[in-house]
Amino acid sequence: MELPTDPGALAPYFDHTLLKPAATEAEIETLCREALDYNFGAVCVHGSRVEVAASFLEGAGQHLAAVVGFPLGATCPDVKAYEARACLAAGASELDVVVNLGWVKDGQWGRIGAELDLLREAADGSCLKLILETCYLTREEKIRLCQMAQGSGWDYVKTSTGFGSGGATLADVTLMRETVGGHLGVKASGGIRSLDDALAFIGAGATRIGASAGVSILQEARQRMGQGR
């Protein structure tokens, strides 16, 4: 995959993220200000912070993502659907949803498929990213979930929440890209902290990078690639 060669081409890959449970409103506003300053592709926050982020970003053309069923994925499907609709009503335009990992391990693929379809309907055309939490999955489970996300009309598959036992790996991103081809986006998230990390994941097939270290990565990019945006 062709790598961005300047900071301006790199910045839109980033979902600038703040998902710490104790994050304050002031920190959310700082997150949004940084996203605008650096021209990141999106901001990603908890559902209860969507309204304040949407208010701050109003009219800026910035994508706003909210997490759903986060970080464990074990919420009932109807609750996830309600949460999805509430986040969209508050101003989110994208949803990052954690798959039910217990159902994956039980092999309850029919229930997972029904949940994916329910959430696709609840999202009413908005961008949906399925968080696989790859650190807990076998190769076969990762492939099947990617195929199911594609079959249910989702937009992205995503590696991790950042709250599991491991984050994104190049092997997982490569596998996910090979599985979905050019049909879905692939979001690498969890433990991406340097410019070299980001470029490696993009090279492996990631089209989005979820990171809380976006500012330091872009600052590093400006030093190494030049000052352009």
Disulfide bonds with the S-S distance in Angstrom:
none
